[in-house]
Amino acid sequence: MNPQELYKQKLISIPEAVSKLQSHQTLGVAMAASEPPGLLSELGKHRDHLEDIRVWVCLPLGTYDFVLDPSMDGHFFVENWFYGAADRAVHSQGRESYIPNNLHEAATKKLYAAKERVNVFFGSATPPDSRGYMSLSLGLVLEKQLIRAADIVILEINENLPWTLGDTQIHISEVDYVVENHVPVAELPVVPPTAAEEKIGGYIASLIEDGSTLQLGIGGIPNAITAFMMERKDLGIHTEMFTDGMVDLYNAGVITNRRKTLWNGKMVGAFALGTKKLYDFVHNNLGVEFQQGAVTNDPYVIGKNYRMISINTALQVDVLGQVCSQSIGSRHFSGTGGQLDTHRGAQLSENGRGIIALRSTAKNGEISTITPLLSTGAEVTIPSQDVDTIVTEYGIADLKGLCLRDRAKALINIAHPDFRAQLQEEVERLGIVPHL
Ligand code: COA
């Protein structure tokens, strides 16, 4: 059958697609900007026919009834690899829980180690080309693994999605059903950096030499670095997430990918999240390669890059160098994502470095983010034995190989000056370092 006919045969309405799901089943969902908003908005409307559905999500962007509405209790339970704002809001209501993971093996652990099944997969894709191939577009972190594992694959076709290249193609014959929903693609606005973030950006830029390959993480700080990198030459990108800042660096001729050891000449990443500027940039761009998260985030793959620098953000760091990036005390905030993967991978690379950046204070300067101990219940994202370089607006602490006394000194030196004496006193009082 020709691909166009096959497509028409598989095209159903959104309500019909959701009715393929049955009680006590598991639904896997594509992440971030590749989540299918039509199918997910419809899901809650089927509440009365659905009991005990597990929904696997990762960094959801939309606000959906099946997550937010308390009457969904008993009908839908959300398991989430990376929380967004809506997930934080409902966490305390008990209808959602976080799945601890390192991104490169997130799907593998669920599907093979925990032997869990995906009955239905909801994702998104571009319309097919004349041969019946579609592009999975903005997300390749877990999507292909979930598609391969699912009994029923349903894709929401959106002509506004960019056609991305790499491992993103899927043929209409590999899909069970398609629905159409041509809506604007979800965006993550770029927030202008604060004065502290600009200082941090300057320090980080000072650690990046020409010819380095970069990974930039999620949050305000990684985007603040861009402005300080305009004089660099021949940078490369090997990342988990493509960002707007990378487009600026590419357009300025700073990113050329020419000196990369892996995928020479190409930026490599697993998903894109930003504004339309980024989505237009990745559209049909032979210089941008999407690979599955299991590949981009494998520390041993990352480590094959020469001079690989990972740059991620944290919420709290204790004087031992334990990094918490995913919770505020016992309140779960986001997720590990690829932070530990990329931090470890960068250190496996020749002349590589794993950087964690954070503002020295939070809550309008009321509390120090460098602390003697992590807050009770804080989740450790990077253990002290893996930590490399910490940067705040007060400087750079190179922790690799340092004993606890020297780590505490280095970290107190980059804490906000208003908290330094107090930190020293507490560290001594607790016996972490008896005499600093
Ligand atoms: N104690 C209490 N509250 C704190 C805090 C602390 N130590 N540190 C930050 N906060 C608060 C902030 O005040 C802010 O509150 P607000 O939203 O009410 O203003 C909130 O927590 C978010 O902090 P902010 O630093 O602005 O977050 P961000 O958007 O820059 O993101 C992370 C930072 C760490 C949450 C984010 O980078 C993350 O989730 N990282 C983990 C995953 C990762 O790095 N993956 C890598 C590859 S993509």
Boltz pocket constraint, residues with backbone or C-beta under 6 A from the ligand:
constraints:
  - pocket:
      binder: B
      contacts: [[A, 216], [A, 217], [A, 218], [A, 219], [A, 220], [A, 221], [A, 240], [A, 241], [A, 312], [A, 313], [A, 314], [A, 315], [A, 316], [A, 324], [A, 325], [A, 326], [A, 328], [A, 333], [A, 334], [A, 335], [A, 336], [A, 337], [A, 338], [A, 339], [A, 361], [A, 362], [A, 363], [A, 364], [A, 367], [A, 368], [A, 369]]
      max_distance: 6.0
